[in-house]
């Protein structure tokens, strides 16, 4: 007698339905965000110093993904796999394409930036900007200057690309600056003479358009200054008191307390703890013996130079507690114990810290705007106090007056 195979019960129909709904929703989402996903992938590869010869293919990765089979959580793996295949095909830095016959490759230009631009923050911004320019202008990666000769066309492509990408800003000043950057008459530039020779007739026009958009941006910011309201400084101060009671000596307590005492930009992510005087380099340090913060690596360091801040005993005690607790080498570390390479905590970590203090949606800009508004809206504030705050916040009085001033609100 023939043996019959047992019939397996049907899979849970509700589970299959939910999976199908998820698949369709994910497919729809990625179909509508292909360009953004591609650009994120592009920027990551460039940030990781991978060869960009492969990116002509990689920027189309979302379109190559099989939406009928890939759900949202799997798509990243699919893109990673595609990128890995492209890297295997084209190779890394040692196999970069060299320029010939007066051509300049994007690989060459990025290598020049990495080797000649000393400030890491500036270097990273320029490299990321080139990722955007390459996509928005559909540049030939083996002959980039050919696609940059028509300034008006490039400007329109940059604006269209920013709009399609859903970026909040609609101002191409930074991207125009990046195109002109290698040919500016400043130290560390002119690292690729072929690039500058090829664009010699249009660099001045790029600089003119950059200045135009810079003026437009300043006007927009000043208009915003007159109308936008920010969180009252007293509310942010209260957040520090709240988190000190709920989560005393925690890392989030430290983040909030740091920004209340010293509202600089996002520069607390790579500050090494030391005992005594710091080495003579361009890194940031915190001396727990004297409660002194040495800031050397920051956005406007070339303008204002190294800074030294005598900080409060309260802040120093929080850092000592955290250092004794987990033997950390830096004042703020990741959950894994690693450091924030590049010195940036990121907006989410800062927002989450203030959230624990009872104030939602706080960013570095909000903190800085609030601090300035608190001083400048006080009729008793003196010019000396305004200058002192500008010095601590690492900008000038004009920036304080026209960029950071806001009307304060308490609700």
One Martini backbone bead per residue (centre of mass of N, CA, C, O) as a GRO file, in nm:
protein
  411
    1UNK     BB    1   0.095   0.038   0.024
    2UNK     BB    2   0.077   0.357  -0.021
    3UNK     BB    3   0.226   0.636   0.098
    4UNK     BB    4   0.117   0.920   0.256
    5UNK     BB    5   0.140   1.256   0.276
    6UNK     BB    6   0.114   1.480   0.500
    7UNK     BB    7  -0.088   1.744   0.569
    8UNK     BB    8  -0.026   2.067   0.598
    9UNK     BB    9  -0.102   2.330   0.748
   10UNK     BB   10  -0.194   2.630   0.701
   11UNK     BB   11  -0.101   2.922   0.701
   12UNK     BB   12  -0.132   3.207   0.847
   13UNK     BB   13  -0.337   3.433   0.698
   14UNK     BB   14  -0.271   3.690   0.861
   15UNK     BB   15   0.034   3.680   0.823
   16UNK     BB   16   0.033   3.692   0.515
   17UNK     BB   17  -0.117   3.962   0.496
   18UNK     BB   18   0.087   4.135   0.652
   19UNK     BB   19   0.327   4.075   0.468
   20UNK     BB   20   0.198   4.191   0.210
   21UNK     BB   21   0.152   4.475   0.319
   22UNK     BB   22   0.448   4.534   0.379
   23UNK     BB   23   0.556   4.493   0.094
   24UNK     BB   24   0.384   4.717  -0.042
   25UNK     BB   25   0.471   4.952   0.138
   26UNK     BB   26   0.774   4.930   0.081
   27UNK     BB   27   0.762   4.956  -0.225
   28UNK     BB   28   0.629   5.235  -0.227
   29UNK     BB   29   0.839   5.388  -0.068
   30UNK     BB   30   1.091   5.322  -0.254
   31UNK     BB   31   0.971   5.431  -0.517
   32UNK     BB   32   0.952   5.737  -0.383
   33UNK     BB   33   1.289   5.710  -0.271
   34UNK     BB   34   1.531   5.648  -0.466
   35UNK     BB   35   1.712   5.900  -0.467
   36UNK     BB   36   1.769   5.922  -0.166
   37UNK     BB   37   1.893   5.643  -0.130
   38UNK     BB   38   2.120   5.679  -0.333
   39UNK     BB   39   2.258   5.923  -0.191
   40UNK     BB   40   2.322   5.791   0.075
   41UNK     BB   41   2.501   5.576  -0.050
   42UNK     BB   42   2.701   5.764  -0.185
   43UNK     BB   43   2.800   5.913   0.072
   44UNK     BB   44   2.904   5.664   0.222
   45UNK     BB   45   3.121   5.578   0.024
   46UNK     BB   46   3.279   5.843   0.034
   47UNK     BB   47   3.326   5.849   0.343
   48UNK     BB   48   3.477   5.551   0.312
   49UNK     BB   49   3.686   5.579   0.073
   50UNK     BB   50   3.573   5.490  -0.188
   51UNK     BB   51   3.534   5.417  -0.494
   52UNK     BB   52   3.359   5.612  -0.754
   53UNK     BB   53   3.344   5.438  -1.017
   54UNK     BB   54   3.077   5.273  -0.918
   55UNK     BB   55   2.841   5.500  -0.885
   56UNK     BB   56   2.688   5.485  -1.152
   57UNK     BB   57   2.550   5.226  -1.044
   58UNK     BB   58   2.477   5.272  -0.741
   59UNK     BB   59   2.263   5.506  -0.789
   60UNK     BB   60   2.064   5.258  -0.912
   61UNK     BB   61   1.995   5.046  -0.693
   62UNK     BB   62   1.687   5.078  -0.634
   63UNK     BB   63   1.602   4.993  -0.929
   64UNK     BB   64   1.742   4.698  -0.904
   65UNK     BB   65   1.561   4.622  -0.703
   66UNK     BB   66   1.332   4.374  -0.584
   67UNK     BB   67   1.007   4.463  -0.492
   68UNK     BB   68   0.864   4.174  -0.485
   69UNK     BB   69   1.088   4.055  -0.252
   70UNK     BB   70   1.145   4.322  -0.094
   71UNK     BB   71   1.166   4.436   0.215
   72UNK     BB   72   1.253   4.686   0.412
   73UNK     BB   73   1.469   4.520   0.596
   74UNK     BB   74   1.625   4.408   0.320
   75UNK     BB   75   1.732   4.641   0.136
   76UNK     BB   76   2.007   4.709   0.259
   77UNK     BB   77   2.133   4.435   0.189
   78UNK     BB   78   2.098   4.463  -0.114
   79UNK     BB   79   2.279   4.715  -0.142
   80UNK     BB   80   2.533   4.598  -0.018
   81UNK     BB   81   2.567   4.373  -0.224
   82UNK     BB   82   2.595   4.556  -0.470
   83UNK     BB   83   2.838   4.715  -0.369
   84UNK     BB   84   3.029   4.473  -0.339
   85UNK     BB   85   3.030   4.399  -0.640
   86UNK     BB   86   3.141   4.668  -0.741
   87UNK     BB   87   3.406   4.662  -0.582
   88UNK     BB   88   3.511   4.399  -0.708
   89UNK     BB   89   3.513   4.515  -1.001
   90UNK     BB   90   3.671   4.811  -0.945
   91UNK     BB   91   3.782   4.862  -0.677
   92UNK     BB   92   3.996   5.055  -0.510
   93UNK     BB   93   4.228   5.294  -0.473
   94UNK     BB   94   4.451   5.138  -0.645
   95UNK     BB   95   4.224   5.145  -0.904
   96UNK     BB   96   4.213   5.417  -0.989
   97UNK     BB   97   4.137   5.658  -1.206
   98UNK     BB   98   4.323   5.827  -1.433
   99UNK     BB   99   4.412   6.101  -1.573
  100UNK     BB  100   4.360   6.222  -1.920
  101UNK     BB  101   4.373   6.454  -2.154
  102UNK     BB  102   4.270   6.681  -1.934
  103UNK     BB  103   4.137   6.506  -1.723
  104UNK     BB  104   3.904   6.468  -1.437
  105UNK     BB  105   3.854   6.283  -1.166
  106UNK     BB  106   3.687   6.228  -0.879
  107UNK     BB  107   3.902   6.070  -0.735
  108UNK     BB  108   4.128   6.281  -0.756
  109UNK     BB  109   3.987   6.515  -0.610
  110UNK     BB  110   3.937   6.367  -0.339
  111UNK     BB  111   4.234   6.309  -0.281
  112UNK     BB  112   4.314   6.608  -0.267
  113UNK     BB  113   4.139   6.677  -0.023
  114UNK     BB  114   4.258   6.467   0.179
  115UNK     BB  115   4.569   6.574   0.145
  116UNK     BB  116   4.512   6.919   0.179
  117UNK     BB  117   4.281   6.925   0.395
  118UNK     BB  118   4.311   6.969   0.729
  119UNK     BB  119   4.021   7.010   0.797
  120UNK     BB  120   3.793   6.773   0.866
  121UNK     BB  121   3.523   6.917   0.835
  122UNK     BB  122   3.577   7.045   0.559
  123UNK     BB  123   3.648   6.787   0.411
  124UNK     BB  124   3.377   6.637   0.451
  125UNK     BB  125   3.195   6.846   0.320
  126UNK     BB  126   3.324   6.844   0.037
  127UNK     BB  127   3.277   6.543  -0.019
  128UNK     BB  128   2.970   6.540   0.013
  129UNK     BB  129   2.911   6.754  -0.203
  130UNK     BB  130   3.018   6.583  -0.441
  131UNK     BB  131   2.799   6.372  -0.424
  132UNK     BB  132   2.571   6.566  -0.505
  133UNK     BB  133   2.684   6.682  -0.768
  134UNK     BB  134   2.711   6.414  -0.924
  135UNK     BB  135   2.403   6.359  -0.921
  136UNK     BB  136   2.260   6.625  -1.007
  137UNK     BB  137   2.468   6.648  -1.279
  138UNK     BB  138   2.556   6.384  -1.406
  139UNK     BB  139   2.849   6.302  -1.394
  140UNK     BB  140   3.149   6.227  -1.524
  141UNK     BB  141   3.377   6.055  -1.332
  142UNK     BB  142   3.618   6.081  -1.571
  143UNK     BB  143   3.491   6.399  -1.645
  144UNK     BB  144   3.384   6.656  -1.460
  145UNK     BB  145   3.433   6.937  -1.607
  146UNK     BB  146   3.241   6.903  -1.849
  147UNK     BB  147   2.975   6.945  -1.644
  148UNK     BB  148   3.088   7.265  -1.542
  149UNK     BB  149   3.079   7.497  -1.776
  150UNK     BB  150   2.766   7.549  -1.717
  151UNK     BB  151   2.651   7.740  -1.473
  152UNK     BB  152   2.344   7.764  -1.515
  153UNK     BB  153   2.292   7.461  -1.539
  154UNK     BB  154   2.411   7.373  -1.269
  155UNK     BB  155   2.230   7.545  -1.087
  156UNK     BB  156   1.967   7.404  -1.176
  157UNK     BB  157   2.049   7.114  -1.097
  158UNK     BB  158   2.087   7.171  -0.797
  159UNK     BB  159   1.802   7.270  -0.735
  160UNK     BB  160   1.649   7.022  -0.841
  161UNK     BB  161   1.793   6.814  -0.658
  162UNK     BB  162   1.704   6.933  -0.384
  163UNK     BB  163   1.402   6.901  -0.432
  164UNK     BB  164   1.391   6.591  -0.497
  165UNK     BB  165   1.536   6.519  -0.210
  166UNK     BB  166   1.391   6.696   0.024
  167UNK     BB  167   1.532   6.940   0.106
  168UNK     BB  168   1.513   7.216   0.302
  169UNK     BB  169   1.709   7.342   0.131
  170UNK     BB  170   1.731   7.609  -0.151
  171UNK     BB  171   2.059   7.649  -0.133
  172UNK     BB  172   2.367   7.639  -0.342
  173UNK     BB  173   2.622   7.770  -0.207
  174UNK     BB  174   2.791   7.520  -0.110
  175UNK     BB  175   2.819   7.383  -0.392
  176UNK     BB  176   2.953   7.621  -0.537
  177UNK     BB  177   3.194   7.634  -0.346
  178UNK     BB  178   3.304   7.348  -0.407
  179UNK     BB  179   3.375   7.400  -0.704
  180UNK     BB  180   3.576   7.650  -0.632
  181UNK     BB  181   3.772   7.564  -0.400
  182UNK     BB  182   4.039   7.450  -0.559
  183UNK     BB  183   4.073   7.776  -0.687
  184UNK     BB  184   4.145   7.925  -0.443
  185UNK     BB  185   4.339   8.189  -0.282
  186UNK     BB  186   4.451   7.948  -0.073
  187UNK     BB  187   4.558   7.745   0.146
  188UNK     BB  188   4.547   7.413   0.002
  189UNK     BB  189   4.510   7.474  -0.283
  190UNK     BB  190   4.570   7.377  -0.598
  191UNK     BB  191   4.582   7.037  -0.622
  192UNK     BB  192   4.439   7.073  -0.926
  193UNK     BB  193   4.531   7.220  -1.212
  194UNK     BB  194   4.349   7.096  -1.428
  195UNK     BB  195   4.084   7.183  -1.306
  196UNK     BB  196   4.144   7.493  -1.314
  197UNK     BB  197   4.199   7.513  -1.616
  198UNK     BB  198   3.919   7.406  -1.718
  199UNK     BB  199   3.769   7.649  -1.516
  200UNK     BB  200   3.887   7.941  -1.565
  201UNK     BB  201   3.625   8.084  -1.711
  202UNK     BB  202   3.410   8.009  -1.440
  203UNK     BB  203   3.496   8.061  -1.144
  204UNK     BB  204   3.399   8.355  -1.111
  205UNK     BB  205   3.101   8.283  -1.150
  206UNK     BB  206   3.072   8.095  -0.910
  207UNK     BB  207   3.140   8.313  -0.699
  208UNK     BB  208   2.909   8.504  -0.769
  209UNK     BB  209   2.677   8.299  -0.712
  210UNK     BB  210   2.753   8.243  -0.423
  211UNK     BB  211   2.714   8.538  -0.321
  212UNK     BB  212   2.420   8.558  -0.396
  213UNK     BB  213   2.321   8.316  -0.212
  214UNK     BB  214   2.435   8.431   0.049
  215UNK     BB  215   2.254   8.681   0.053
  216UNK     BB  216   1.987   8.526   0.048
  217UNK     BB  217   2.037   8.375   0.314
  218UNK     BB  218   2.066   8.623   0.497
  219UNK     BB  219   1.782   8.732   0.446
  220UNK     BB  220   1.627   8.485   0.548
  221UNK     BB  221   1.748   8.485   0.834
  222UNK     BB  222   1.653   8.772   0.913
  223UNK     BB  223   1.355   8.719   0.878
  224UNK     BB  224   1.350   8.491   1.084
  225UNK     BB  225   1.447   8.657   1.324
  226UNK     BB  226   1.178   8.843   1.330
  227UNK     BB  227   0.963   8.576   1.361
  228UNK     BB  228   1.099   8.369   1.524
  229UNK     BB  229   1.060   8.138   1.784
  230UNK     BB  230   1.185   8.039   2.105
  231UNK     BB  231   1.298   7.890   2.362
  232UNK     BB  232   1.325   7.954   2.670
  233UNK     BB  233   1.600   7.957   2.872
  234UNK     BB  234   1.459   7.869   3.138
  235UNK     BB  235   1.363   7.594   3.028
  236UNK     BB  236   1.647   7.476   2.978
  237UNK     BB  237   1.742   7.507   3.270
  238UNK     BB  238   1.523   7.320   3.386
  239UNK     BB  239   1.617   7.061   3.246
  240UNK     BB  240   1.875   7.035   3.414
  241UNK     BB  241   1.731   7.001   3.689
  242UNK     BB  242   1.560   6.754   3.618
  243UNK     BB  243   1.791   6.554   3.532
  244UNK     BB  244   1.944   6.576   3.806
  245UNK     BB  245   1.712   6.422   3.958
  246UNK     BB  246   1.653   6.168   3.770
  247UNK     BB  247   1.975   6.159   3.623
  248UNK     BB  248   2.233   6.157   3.788
  249UNK     BB  249   2.539   6.147   3.630
  250UNK     BB  250   2.469   6.123   3.350
  251UNK     BB  251   2.520   6.165   3.021
  252UNK     BB  252   2.270   6.346   2.970
  253UNK     BB  253   2.333   6.540   3.194
  254UNK     BB  254   2.596   6.637   3.068
  255UNK     BB  255   2.490   6.749   2.801
  256UNK     BB  256   2.303   6.962   2.919
  257UNK     BB  257   2.513   7.109   3.101
  258UNK     BB  258   2.705   7.194   2.877
  259UNK     BB  259   2.498   7.374   2.710
  260UNK     BB  260   2.432   7.569   2.941
  261UNK     BB  261   2.735   7.666   2.986
  262UNK     BB  262   2.825   7.587   2.662
  263UNK     BB  263   2.689   7.706   2.352
  264UNK     BB  264   2.803   7.536   2.131
  265UNK     BB  265   2.852   7.332   1.913
  266UNK     BB  266   2.911   7.008   1.785
  267UNK     BB  267   3.202   6.951   2.015
  268UNK     BB  268   3.169   6.687   2.240
  269UNK     BB  269   3.249   6.394   2.092
  270UNK     BB  270   3.597   6.448   2.120
  271UNK     BB  271   3.684   6.444   2.451
  272UNK     BB  272   3.964   6.416   2.632
  273UNK     BB  273   4.085   6.278   2.921
  274UNK     BB  274   4.287   6.455   3.162
  275UNK     BB  275   4.605   6.520   3.348
  276UNK     BB  276   4.658   6.827   3.274
  277UNK     BB  277   4.830   6.918   3.023
  278UNK     BB  278   4.809   6.936   2.695
  279UNK     BB  279   4.883   6.863   2.404
  280UNK     BB  280   5.039   6.986   2.095
  281UNK     BB  281   4.747   7.000   1.932
  282UNK     BB  282   4.415   6.956   1.749
  283UNK     BB  283   4.265   6.871   2.008
  284UNK     BB  284   4.034   6.768   2.255
  285UNK     BB  285   4.010   6.865   2.612
  286UNK     BB  286   3.987   6.737   2.967
  287UNK     BB  287   4.076   6.871   3.277
  288UNK     BB  288   4.014   6.726   3.593
  289UNK     BB  289   4.203   6.897   3.778
  290UNK     BB  290   4.094   7.205   3.655
  291UNK     BB  291   3.839   7.230   3.483
  292UNK     BB  292   3.939   7.214   3.163
  293UNK     BB  293   3.864   7.332   2.833
  294UNK     BB  294   4.002   7.221   2.519
  295UNK     BB  295   3.957   7.402   2.211
  296UNK     BB  296   4.062   7.319   1.861
  297UNK     BB  297   3.817   7.153   1.723
  298UNK     BB  298   3.641   7.361   1.494
  299UNK     BB  299   3.479   7.544   1.264
  300UNK     BB  300   3.637   7.842   1.360
  301UNK     BB  301   3.951   7.792   1.415
  302UNK     BB  302   4.096   7.971   1.194
  303UNK     BB  303   3.979   8.241   1.328
  304UNK     BB  304   4.006   8.186   1.669
  305UNK     BB  305   4.136   7.943   1.765
  306UNK     BB  306   4.231   7.837   2.051
  307UNK     BB  307   4.053   7.717   2.345
  308UNK     BB  308   3.987   7.821   2.698
  309UNK     BB  309   3.790   7.667   2.965
  310UNK     BB  310   3.646   7.743   3.265
  311UNK     BB  311   3.481   7.516   3.454
  312UNK     BB  312   3.267   7.369   3.650
  313UNK     BB  313   3.245   7.163   3.917
  314UNK     BB  314   2.989   7.016   3.838
  315UNK     BB  315   3.087   6.909   3.566
  316UNK     BB  316   3.345   6.768   3.668
  317UNK     BB  317   3.195   6.562   3.852
  318UNK     BB  318   3.047   6.410   3.630
  319UNK     BB  319   3.300   6.317   3.479
  320UNK     BB  320   3.430   6.167   3.713
  321UNK     BB  321   3.203   5.965   3.754
  322UNK     BB  322   3.213   5.837   3.468
  323UNK     BB  323   3.512   5.758   3.479
  324UNK     BB  324   3.488   5.572   3.734
  325UNK     BB  325   3.261   5.381   3.627
  326UNK     BB  326   3.401   5.310   3.305
  327UNK     BB  327   3.686   5.416   3.217
  328UNK     BB  328   3.685   5.656   3.041
  329UNK     BB  329   3.848   5.874   2.788
  330UNK     BB  330   3.576   6.025   2.738
  331UNK     BB  331   3.315   6.226   2.819
  332UNK     BB  332   3.179   6.098   2.554
  333UNK     BB  333   3.000   5.795   2.474
  334UNK     BB  334   2.906   5.520   2.356
  335UNK     BB  335   2.748   5.235   2.441
  336UNK     BB  336   3.007   5.066   2.338
  337UNK     BB  337   3.255   5.294   2.407
  338UNK     BB  338   3.284   5.463   2.181
  339UNK     BB  339   3.354   5.719   1.967
  340UNK     BB  340   3.289   6.033   1.810
  341UNK     BB  341   3.376   6.057   1.514
  342UNK     BB  342   3.441   6.404   1.456
  343UNK     BB  343   3.277   6.520   1.726
  344UNK     BB  344   2.971   6.417   1.677
  345UNK     BB  345   2.668   6.352   1.830
  346UNK     BB  346   2.408   6.455   1.728
  347UNK     BB  347   2.079   6.545   1.733
  348UNK     BB  348   1.952   6.303   1.884
  349UNK     BB  349   2.124   6.303   2.146
  350UNK     BB  350   2.050   6.591   2.230
  351UNK     BB  351   1.742   6.563   2.229
  352UNK     BB  352   1.724   6.322   2.431
  353UNK     BB  353   1.844   6.468   2.672
  354UNK     BB  354   1.623   6.694   2.696
  355UNK     BB  355   1.385   6.500   2.715
  356UNK     BB  356   1.467   6.402   3.007
  357UNK     BB  357   1.408   6.718   3.097
  358UNK     BB  358   1.117   6.794   2.936
  359UNK     BB  359   1.236   6.878   2.638
  360UNK     BB  360   1.140   6.906   2.314
  361UNK     BB  361   1.317   6.961   2.017
  362UNK     BB  362   1.625   6.991   2.069
  363UNK     BB  363   1.890   7.194   1.949
  364UNK     BB  364   2.169   7.365   1.893
  365UNK     BB  365   2.030   7.611   1.765
  366UNK     BB  366   1.821   7.655   1.987
  367UNK     BB  367   2.018   7.704   2.212
  368UNK     BB  368   2.167   7.948   2.083
  369UNK     BB  369   1.921   8.128   2.034
  370UNK     BB  370   1.823   8.138   2.328
  371UNK     BB  371   2.075   8.263   2.457
  372UNK     BB  372   2.073   8.527   2.294
  373UNK     BB  373   1.784   8.620   2.352
  374UNK     BB  374   1.820   8.645   2.660
  375UNK     BB  375   2.028   8.881   2.638
  376UNK     BB  376   1.911   9.084   2.412
  377UNK     BB  377   1.617   9.111   2.564
  378UNK     BB  378   1.789   9.253   2.780
  379UNK     BB  379   1.813   9.584   2.872
  380UNK     BB  380   2.072   9.529   3.080
  381UNK     BB  381   2.260   9.455   2.877
  382UNK     BB  382   2.590   9.450   2.780
  383UNK     BB  383   2.852   9.474   2.564
  384UNK     BB  384   3.034   9.285   2.726
  385UNK     BB  385   2.834   9.046   2.737
  386UNK     BB  386   2.804   9.010   2.431
  387UNK     BB  387   3.103   8.955   2.370
  388UNK     BB  388   3.138   8.713   2.560
  389UNK     BB  389   2.928   8.531   2.424
  390UNK     BB  390   3.050   8.532   2.141
  391UNK     BB  391   3.317   8.402   2.230
  392UNK     BB  392   3.189   8.137   2.345
  393UNK     BB  393   3.027   8.079   2.059
  394UNK     BB  394   3.214   8.142   1.808
  395UNK     BB  395   3.140   8.449   1.725
  396UNK     BB  396   3.013   8.739   1.619
  397UNK     BB  397   2.819   9.015   1.661
  398UNK     BB  398   2.673   9.005   1.390
  399UNK     BB  399   2.568   8.717   1.423
  400UNK     BB  400   2.415   8.769   1.683
  401UNK     BB  401   2.218   8.985   1.566
  402UNK     BB  402   2.123   8.836   1.272
  403UNK     BB  403   2.105   8.512   1.341
  404UNK     BB  404   2.041   8.444   1.670
  405UNK     BB  405   1.812   8.622   1.698
  406UNK     BB  406   1.517   8.592   1.912
  407UNK     BB  407   1.206   8.530   2.015
  408UNK     BB  408   1.090   8.464   2.322
  409UNK     BB  409   0.935   8.174   2.474
  410UNK     BB  410   0.712   7.993   2.729
  411UNK     BB  411   0.527   7.772   2.520
   0.00000   0.00000   0.00000
